[in-house]
Amino acid sequence: MSSKKMNGASVLLKTLQDFGIEIMTGYIGGAIMPTFDELINFPGIRFITSRHEQGAGFIAQGYTRACGKLMPVMVTSGPGATNLVTAVADAMMDSVAFLAITGQVSTKVIGTDAFQESDIIGLMYPITKYAEMLLKADDVAEAVARSVFIAQNGRTGPVCIDIPKNVQIEETENIDAPKALDLPGVQTYPPIDPDLPEIKQAIDLIKEAKKPVALVGHGVILSQAKIELREFLEKTNIPASFTLHGLSSLPASHPLNLGMMGMHGEIEANRAIENADLLIALGMRFDDRVTGKLEEYAKNSKVIHIEIDPSEINKNVKADVAINGDLRNVLQVLIAKFDGLTKEATDSRQAWFDSINQNRELSRKYYKHIFEYGYGKNNRLLMSRIIHELSEFTKGQDNIVTDVGQHQMQAAKFYKFERFNTWFTSGGLGTMGFGLPAAIGVKIARPNEEVWCITGDGSFQMNIQELGTILQEKLNINILLLNNGYLGMVKQWQDMFHNENFTEVELTNPNFAKIAEGYGIAYRFVEKVEDIIPALQWSKQETRSTIVEFACDEQEIVYPMIPSGWTFDRMILNEDHALEILNKRK
């Protein structure tokens, strides 16, 4: 304990600074004002004021996912804290390290329904790894240290510190965070024992497999296993399919890359999974968008599951071999231990890849109209063509951030990522409004790189106010607004499964050109294929942020498609196949 005294607010900021925090975001308010007052004494911490607390949460997510560092989000009590809840839940679902700091009314009035009081710990508890209210200034330093450690270790995720106003003002001599923490309930992962029986079992299964597929998830990105993933796949000669968050972990041009799997995954990826005799799950959790009808998934496959969170192992899909540990470390051990395939397995792999290549050709055939024509039935642009052009223009090298919906799936399918960790989207929670603020966070983390925010007219308006943050921070972000006048993904389901009952999906949109003008953002409107590339070139050359609005076809549907609860063998391949399948169902 130091003889020097500081108030709780200063201790909080000092501890964050000691942990290397350089930037914070959020929104000021009454219950957190004492801590904001102390920011002037910590010039090493830059603060970004968002236009909404949810936006702040997504700015922080984009930043952390792009550079690996925490950007704490600091907001006030009541609505300030409750506005943050969605972003916290999103971070929990997608395993993003996140520190929420919420102001709270003074302890003397807690429980009296004081102005802007809310039980934020009660709200945060089920959607965080850890949440606590601090009751005295003596507790601040250790609580911050504990929270930062929990957020960044094991399966990363959000934590919340709720700090009453009087605790921020109260003085303490306990100003230094402990050098060692006693956290018996928090899992840390020592290096995997190379002689672990499961390692040998996994290698034996890999050697024997004739039709293996790797299922690559977000864990590859989070564990920074870029080199290890590629070396493992090449050494074992195993093709890889990717979850939504696994994209950009292996170059799209790599011959072992099958593209995205699951509900809107590629034909070659889904059929490989359907026919595989071994599935190797690398840092993924077998969610319903990946498995389809769970009871029928992987019935003819052995399963190896490598995962940092033990609660995910055997939760949805039973593993024949389960290895609980940091994915990068486990891959390093498997690479070192693997000494080659059996002759039978080597011979069988050629037939396996021949089958995969046939399905790749089928995909190319079904996408031919996109690459050659690029317009939909109403002679408006196809989102898929726009994304394809962006991919070609950037050579798959730039940072891509999306909102949620059809444009998100088209970006996942048609942008060919060639650089590691350049894909940022909301997966598990599927939050519309993620894209624009997350793009701000990515740009702050990677100021010298191009950031493209791909959004739809519905999603864009969820957090459109963050254009004000772009204006204030003088950021240069490329915003591609794919406007089809509808909530496209909901309309797609209504079209296919709800008798074309298009209830509450058509949008009356504002004049986006005038909105851009109001925020000092450059604007272009595009409705012809031949104007796509010139618009992208213009956007990249602009020194300020841009909005390129594309007039998109409202009838475009994302194919292939495995509807919820369907099996992989019932995958809907294209429009003609959809008519055949759905007519049979009627």
C-alpha positions in Angstrom: 0.0 0.0 0.0 1.3 3.4 -0.9 1.4 6.4 1.4 0.1 8.5 -1.6 -3.6 8.9 -1.8 -5.8 9.0 -4.9 -9.5 8.9 -5.5 -11.2 5.8 -6.9 -11.5 7.3 -10.4 -7.8 8.1 -10.6 -6.9 4.6 -9.4 -9.1 3.1 -12.1 -7.4 5.2 -14.8 -3.9 4.7 -13.4 -4.4 0.9 -13.4 -5.7 0.9 -16.9 -2.7 2.9 -18.0 -0.4 0.6 -16.1 -1.9 -2.3 -18.1 -1.0 -0.5 -21.4 -4.4 1.0 -22.2 -3.9 3.8 -24.7 -7.4 4.5 -25.9 -11.0 4.3 -24.5 -14.4 5.0 -25.9 -17.9 5.6 -24.5 -20.2 8.4 -23.4 -20.2 10.8 -20.4 -23.0 11.1 -17.9 -23.8 12.0 -14.3 -22.8 8.8 -12.5 -19.5 8.4 -14.3 -18.6 12.1 -14.4 -16.0 11.9 -11.6 -13.9 9.5 -13.6 -14.2 11.6 -16.8 -13.1 14.6 -14.7 -9.8 12.7 -14.0 -9.1 11.9 -17.7 -7.3 15.3 -18.0 -4.6 13.9 -15.6 -4.0 10.9 -17.8 -2.9 12.4 -21.2 -1.6 9.0 -22.3 -5.2 7.8 -22.6 -7.1 9.0 -25.7 -10.9 9.0 -25.4 -13.2 8.6 -28.4 -16.7 9.9 -27.8 -19.3 7.8 -29.7 -22.8 9.0 -30.5 -24.5 6.0 -28.7 -23.2 3.6 -26.1 -24.0 0.6 -28.3 -21.8 2.2 -31.0 -19.0 2.6 -28.4 -19.2 -1.1 -27.7 -18.8 -2.0 -31.4 -16.0 0.5 -31.9 -14.2 -1.3 -29.0 -14.8 -4.7 -30.6 -13.5 -3.6 -34.0 -10.4 -2.1 -32.4 -9.6 -5.2 -30.2 -10.2 -7.6 -33.0 -7.9 -5.7 -35.3 -5.0 -5.1 -33.0 -5.5 -7.5 -30.0 -5.5 -4.7 -27.4 -8.3 -3.7 -25.1 -10.3 -0.5 -25.7 -12.3 -0.1 -22.5 -15.8 1.3 -22.9 -16.8 3.8 -20.2 -20.5 4.9 -19.8 -22.8 6.2 -17.2 -25.5 4.4 -15.2 -29.1 3.6 -16.2 -29.6 4.0 -19.9 -25.9 4.5 -20.6 -25.2 1.0 -19.2 -28.3 -0.6 -20.6 -27.5 0.8 -24.1 -24.2 -1.1 -23.9 -25.8 -4.5 -23.2 -26.3 -5.6 -26.8 -22.6 -4.9 -27.7 -21.5 -6.8 -24.6 -23.7 -9.8 -25.5 -22.3 -9.7 -29.0 -18.8 -9.8 -27.6 -19.7 -12.7 -25.4 -21.1 -14.7 -28.3 -18.0 -14.0 -30.5 -15.4 -14.4 -27.8 -14.0 -10.9 -28.0 -12.1 -9.4 -25.1 -14.0 -6.4 -23.8 -14.0 -4.3 -20.6 -17.1 -2.4 -19.8 -16.9 0.3 -17.1 -20.3 1.5 -16.0 -21.0 4.3 -13.6 -23.6 3.6 -10.8 -25.5 5.8 -8.4 -24.0 6.2 -4.9 -24.1 3.3 -2.6 -26.3 5.1 -0.2 -29.2 5.2 -2.6 -28.7 1.8 -4.4 -32.0 0.0 -4.2 -34.2 3.1 -3.9 -34.9 3.4 -7.6 -32.7 6.5 -7.7 -32.4 8.6 -10.9 -30.7 6.5 -13.6 -30.2 3.5 -11.3 -30.3 0.1 -12.8 -29.1 -3.3 -11.7 -26.4 -3.5 -14.4 -24.6 -6.4 -12.7 -27.8 -8.4 -12.8 -28.1 -7.6 -16.5 -24.5 -8.2 -17.3 -24.0 -11.4 -15.3 -25.3 -13.9 -17.9 -23.6 -12.1 -20.8 -20.1 -11.6 -19.4 -17.3 -13.8 -18.1 -17.2 -11.7 -14.9 -19.1 -8.7 -13.5 -18.8 -6.9 -10.2 -19.8 -3.8 -8.4 -17.1 -2.0 -6.4 -18.1 -0.9 -3.0 -15.0 1.0 -1.8 -12.1 2.7 -3.4 -9.6 0.2 -1.8 -11.0 -2.4 -4.2 -10.5 -0.6 -7.5 -6.9 -1.5 -8.4 -7.3 -5.2 -7.8 -10.7 -5.3 -9.5 -9.4 -3.7 -12.7 -6.4 -6.0 -12.7 -8.7 -9.0 -12.2 -11.1 -7.9 -14.9 -8.4 -7.3 -17.5 -6.9 -10.7 -16.8 -10.2 -12.5 -17.1 -11.1 -10.7 -20.3 -7.9 -11.6 -22.1 -7.2 -15.1 -20.9 -8.7 -18.5 -21.7 -11.6 -18.1 -24.0 -11.6 -14.3 -24.3 -14.7 -12.3 -23.6 -16.4 -9.4 -21.9 -16.2 -8.3 -18.3 -18.0 -5.5 -16.5 -16.9 -3.2 -13.6 -19.8 -1.2 -12.1 -18.5 1.7 -10.0 -20.8 3.8 -7.8 -20.3 7.6 -7.9 -19.1 7.9 -4.3 -16.5 5.1 -4.8 -15.1 7.2 -7.7 -14.7 10.2 -5.3 -13.5 8.3 -2.2 -9.8 8.4 -1.5 -7.5 5.4 -1.0 -3.9 4.5 -0.4 -4.4 1.2 -2.3 -3.3 2.6 -5.7 -1.2 -0.2 -7.2 -2.6 -3.3 -8.8 -1.3 -6.6 -7.3 1.6 -8.2 -9.3 0.0 -11.7 -8.8 -3.6 -12.6 -8.7 -5.2 -15.5 -7.0 -8.0 -16.5 -9.4 -8.8 -20.2 -8.8 -11.9 -20.2 -11.0 -10.1 -18.8 -14.0 -8.5 -21.3 -16.4 -5.1 -20.7 -17.8 -3.5 -23.1 -20.3 0.0 -24.4 -19.8 1.7 -25.9 -22.9 0.2 -29.2 -24.0 2.1 -32.3 -23.1 3.3 -33.8 -26.4 2.9 -37.3 -24.8 -0.8 -36.7 -24.0 -2.7 -39.8 -25.2 -5.2 -37.7 -27.1 -2.4 -36.3 -29.3 -1.5 -39.8 -30.4 -5.1 -40.7 -30.9 -5.7 -37.6 -33.1 -2.6 -38.4 -35.2 -3.7 -42.0 -35.7 -7.2 -40.9 -36.9 -5.6 -38.3 -39.3 -3.2 -40.9 -40.7 -6.1 -43.4 -41.3 -8.6 -41.0 -42.7 -9.5 -41.2 -46.4 -11.8 -38.2 -46.6 -10.9 -35.7 -43.8 -12.0 -32.1 -43.5 -10.8 -29.5 -41.1 -13.4 -27.2 -39.7 -11.7 -23.9 -39.0 -13.2 -21.5 -36.5 -12.6 -18.1 -34.8 -10.1 -19.8 -32.5 -7.4 -19.7 -35.2 -7.7 -16.0 -35.4 -7.9 -15.5 -31.6 -4.8 -17.7 -31.0 -2.9 -16.1 -33.9 -2.3 -19.5 -35.4 -1.8 -18.3 -38.9 1.5 -20.1 -39.6 0.5 -23.2 -37.6 -2.8 -23.7 -39.4 -1.3 -23.6 -42.9 1.6 -25.9 -41.9 -0.8 -28.4 -40.3 -3.1 -28.5 -43.3 -0.3 -28.8 -45.8 1.6 -31.5 -43.8 -1.5 -33.6 -43.4 -2.9 -32.8 -46.8 -6.3 -31.9 -45.4 -8.8 -29.5 -47.1 -10.4 -26.9 -44.8 -13.8 -25.3 -44.6 -14.4 -22.2 -42.5 -17.0 -20.9 -40.0 -18.1 -17.3 -40.6 -15.5 -16.2 -38.1 -12.8 -18.5 -39.4 -12.7 -16.7 -42.7 -9.4 -14.9 -43.5 -7.3 -17.4 -41.5 -6.0 -19.1 -44.7 -5.6 -17.4 -48.1 -8.7 -18.0 -50.3 -6.3 -18.9 -53.1 -4.8 -21.7 -51.2 -5.7 -25.0 -52.9 -6.8 -26.5 -49.5 -9.3 -23.7 -48.9 -12.9 -24.8 -49.5 -14.6 -21.6 -48.4 -17.3 -21.1 -45.9 -19.4 -24.0 -44.5 -22.9 -24.2 -43.1 -26.2 -22.5 -43.9 -24.9 -20.4 -46.8 -21.6 -22.2 -47.3 -20.1 -23.3 -50.5 -21.2 -26.5 -52.2 -17.7 -27.9 -52.1 -17.3 -27.2 -48.4 -20.7 -28.6 -47.3 -20.5 -31.7 -49.5 -17.1 -32.4 -48.2 -18.4 -32.3 -44.7 -21.4 -34.4 -45.6 -19.2 -37.1 -47.1 -16.2 -36.9 -44.7 -14.9 -39.8 -42.6 -13.1 -37.4 -40.2 -13.9 -33.9 -39.1 -11.2 -32.0 -37.3 -12.7 -29.0 -35.5 -10.2 -26.3 -34.8 -11.4 -23.6 -32.4 -15.1 -23.7 -33.3 -18.2 -24.5 -31.4 -20.5 -26.4 -33.7 -23.3 -23.8 -33.7 -26.6 -24.5 -35.5 -25.7 -22.4 -38.5 -22.8 -24.8 -39.1 -24.4 -28.2 -38.3 -28.0 -27.9 -39.7 -30.0 -30.8 -38.2 -27.9 -31.7 -35.3 -29.1 -35.3 -34.9 -27.9 -36.1 -38.5 -24.7 -34.2 -38.4 -21.4 -36.1 -38.7 -23.2 -39.4 -38.4 -20.6 -41.2 -40.5 -17.5 -39.2 -39.3 -15.0 -39.5 -36.5 -14.6 -36.1 -34.8 -11.5 -34.5 -33.3 -12.3 -31.4 -31.4 -9.6 -28.9 -30.3 -11.0 -26.1 -28.3 -9.9 -23.8 -25.5 -13.3 -23.7 -23.7 -14.0 -27.1 -22.2 -17.7 -26.4 -22.0 -17.9 -26.4 -25.8 -16.5 -29.9 -26.1 -19.2 -32.6 -26.4 -21.9 -29.9 -26.0 -23.4 -30.2 -29.5 -21.3 -32.8 -31.3 -19.7 -35.7 -29.5 -15.9 -35.9 -30.0 -14.1 -39.1 -30.5 -10.9 -37.3 -29.5 -11.1 -34.0 -27.5 -8.1 -31.8 -26.8 -8.7 -28.9 -24.4 -6.1 -26.2 -24.8 -4.8 -23.2 -26.8 -5.2 -24.0 -30.5 -1.9 -22.6 -31.6 0.0 -24.7 -29.1 -1.9 -27.8 -29.9 -1.3 -27.4 -33.6 2.4 -26.9 -32.9 2.5 -30.3 -31.1 0.5 -32.1 -33.8 2.8 -30.7 -36.5 5.9 -31.9 -34.6 4.5 -35.3 -33.9 3.0 -36.0 -37.4 5.3 -38.2 -39.4 3.3 -38.8 -42.6 0.3 -40.5 -44.0 -0.3 -44.2 -44.6 0.0 -45.3 -48.3 -3.7 -46.2 -48.3 -4.6 -42.8 -47.0 -2.3 -41.1 -49.5 -3.9 -42.9 -52.4 -7.4 -42.3 -51.3 -6.9 -38.5 -50.9 -6.6 -38.1 -54.7 -10.1 -39.4 -55.3 -11.3 -37.2 -52.4 -9.8 -34.1 -54.0 -11.2 -35.1 -57.4 -14.7 -35.2 -55.8 -14.1 -31.8 -54.1 -12.9 -30.3 -57.4 -16.1 -31.5 -59.2 -18.1 -29.6 -56.6 -15.9 -26.5 -57.1 -16.8 -26.6 -60.8 -20.5 -26.8 -59.9 -20.1 -23.7 -57.7 -18.5 -21.8 -60.6 -21.3 -22.9 -62.9 -24.0 -21.6 -60.6 -22.1 -18.3 -60.0 -21.5 -17.7 -63.8 -24.4 -15.3 -64.2 -22.9 -13.1 -61.4 -19.5 -12.8 -62.9 -20.8 -12.4 -66.5 -23.9 -10.3 -66.1 -24.2 -8.9 -62.6 -27.8 -7.8 -62.7 -30.9 -9.3 -61.1 -34.4 -9.8 -62.4 -35.3 -6.1 -62.1 -32.1 -5.1 -63.9 -30.6 -3.8 -60.6 -27.1 -4.7 -59.3 -26.5 -8.0 -57.6 -24.8 -7.6 -54.2 -22.7 -10.7 -55.0 -21.3 -8.9 -58.1 -20.4 -5.8 -56.2 -18.5 -7.8 -53.6 -16.8 -9.8 -56.3 -15.6 -6.5 -57.9 -14.4 -5.2 -54.5 -12.4 -8.5 -54.0 -10.8 -8.2 -57.4 -10.1 -4.5 -56.9 -8.4 -4.9 -53.5 -6.8 -8.3 -54.4 -8.3 -9.6 -51.2 -5.8 -7.6 -49.1 -8.0 -5.0 -47.3 -10.0 -4.9 -44.1 -13.6 -5.9 -44.6 -16.3 -5.0 -42.0 -19.9 -5.9 -42.4 -23.3 -5.6 -40.8 -25.7 -8.5 -40.7 -27.9 -9.8 -43.5 -27.7 -10.8 -47.1 -24.8 -8.4 -47.8 -22.9 -10.1 -44.9 -23.3 -13.6 -46.4 -22.4 -12.3 -49.9 -19.3 -10.7 -48.5 -18.4 -13.9 -46.7 -18.8 -15.8 -50.0 -17.5 -13.5 -52.7 -14.7 -11.5 -51.0 -11.6 -13.7 -51.3 -9.5 -13.0 -48.2 -5.8 -13.3 -48.9 -4.6 -11.7 -45.6 -4.9 -13.0 -42.1 -7.5 -11.4 -39.8 -9.0 -8.9 -42.2 -12.7 -10.0 -41.7 -14.8 -8.4 -39.0 -18.5 -9.2 -38.6 -21.1 -10.1 -35.9 -21.6 -13.8 -35.9 -23.2 -15.5 -32.9 -25.6 -12.7 -32.0 -26.0 -11.4 -35.5 -26.3 -7.8 -34.6 -27.5 -5.3 -37.2 -25.8 -2.0 -36.6 -22.4 -3.6 -35.9 -20.7 -2.6 -39.2 -20.3 1.1 -39.1 -19.0 1.5 -35.5 -16.8 -1.6 -35.8 -15.2 -0.2 -38.9 -14.4 2.9 -36.9 -12.6 0.7 -34.4 -10.7 -1.2 -37.1 -9.6 2.1 -38.7 -8.3 3.4 -35.4 -6.4 0.2 -34.8 -5.1 0.1 -38.4 -4.9 3.8 -39.4 -2.7 3.3 -42.5 -4.8 0.5 -44.0 -8.0 0.6 -46.1 -11.2 -0.2 -44.3 -14.3 -1.1 -46.2 -17.6 -1.1 -44.4 -20.2 -3.2 -46.3 -23.7 -2.5 -45.1 -27.3 -2.7 -46.1 -29.9 0.0 -45.9 -31.5 -1.6 -42.9 -28.4 -2.2 -40.9 -26.8 1.1 -41.8 -29.7 3.0 -40.1 -29.3 1.0 -36.8 -26.2 3.0 -35.8 -26.0 5.7 -38.5 -25.4 8.3 -35.9 -21.8 7.0 -35.6 -21.1 9.0 -38.8 -20.7 11.8 -36.2 -17.8 10.0 -34.6 -16.2 9.7 -38.1 -16.7 13.4 -38.5 -15.3 14.3 -35.1 -12.3 12.0 -35.4 -11.6 12.9 -39.1 -11.4 9.2 -40.1 -11.2 7.9 -43.7 -13.5 4.9 -44.1 -15.0 3.5 -47.3 -18.7 2.8 -46.8 -20.4 0.6 -49.4 -24.2 0.9 -48.9 -26.0 -2.0 -50.7 -29.5 -0.6 -50.9 -32.3 -2.9 -52.0 -35.0 -1.2 -50.1 -35.8 -4.2 -48.0 -34.6 -6.2 -44.9 -33.2 -8.6 -47.4 -32.5 -11.7 -45.3 -35.9 -11.7 -43.7 -37.5 -11.1 -47.1 -35.6 -14.1 -48.4 -37.1 -16.4 -45.7 -40.6 -14.9 -46.2 -40.1 -15.6 -49.9 -39.1 -19.2 -49.5 -40.9 -20.3 -46.4 -43.7 -17.9 -45.6 -45.7 -17.9 -48.8 -44.2 -14.6 -50.0 -45.9 -12.8 -47.1 -43.6 -9.8 -47.1 -44.6 -8.3 -43.7 -42.7 -5.3 -42.4 -39.6 -5.7 -44.5 -40.0 -3.0 -47.1 -38.1 0.2 -46.0 -38.9 3.8 -46.9 -35.4 5.2 -46.9 -34.0 8.7 -46.5 -31.9 10.6 -49.0 -28.5 9.1 -48.1 -26.8 11.7 -50.3 -28.1 14.5 -48.0 -27.1 12.5 -44.9 -23.6 12.2 -46.3 -23.4 15.9 -47.0 -24.6 16.7 -43.5 -21.7 14.7 -42.0 -19.1 16.0 -44.4 -18.8 12.6 -46.2 -18.2 12.3 -49.9 -21.0 10.4 -51.8 -21.6 8.6 -55.1 -24.6 6.6 -56.4 -24.0 3.6 -58.7 -26.5 1.5 -60.6 -24.5 0.1 -63.5 -21.9 -2.8 -63.5 -19.4 -0.7 -65.4 -19.5 2.0 -62.8 -18.6 -0.3 -59.8 -14.8 -0.2 -60.3 -14.6 3.5 -61.0 -16.6 4.2 -57.8 -14.3 1.9 -55.8 -11.2 3.7 -57.2 -12.8 7.1 -56.4 -13.6 6.0 -52.8 -10.0 4.8 -52.2 -8.5 8.0 -53.6 -10.7 10.3 -51.5 -8.9 11.7 -48.4 -12.2 11.7 -46.4 -14.8 9.1 -45.7 -17.1 8.1 -48.5 -20.5 6.5 -49.0 -21.0 4.7 -52.3 -24.7 3.8 -52.6 -25.5 0.9 -54.9 -29.0 0.3 -56.3 -29.4 -3.5 -55.6 -31.9 -6.1 -56.7 -34.4 -6.8 -54.0 -35.1 -10.3 -55.4 -31.5 -11.6 -55.0 -31.3 -14.7 -52.8 -28.2 -16.1 -51.1 -27.5 -19.6 -52.4 -26.6 -22.3 -51.6 -28.8 -22.6 -48.5 -29.4 -25.2 -45.8 -32.5 -24.0 -44.0 -32.6 -24.3 -40.2 -33.2 -27.9 -39.1 -32.4 -29.3 -42.6 -29.6 -31.8 -43.3 -26.6 -31.3 -45.5 -28.0 -33.6 -48.2 -31.0 -31.3 -48.7 -28.8 -28.2 -49.4 -30.6 -25.9 -51.9 -28.1 -25.2 -54.6 -29.7 -22.4 -56.7 -33.0 -20.9 -57.8 -34.1 -23.8 -60.1 -33.3 -26.3 -57.4 -35.2 -24.2 -54.8 -38.3 -24.2 -57.0 -38.0 -28.0 -57.3 -37.4 -28.6 -53.6 -40.0 -26.1 -52.3 -42.7 -27.3 -54.7 -42.1 -30.8 -53.5 -42.6 -29.6 -49.9 -45.9 -27.9 -50.7 
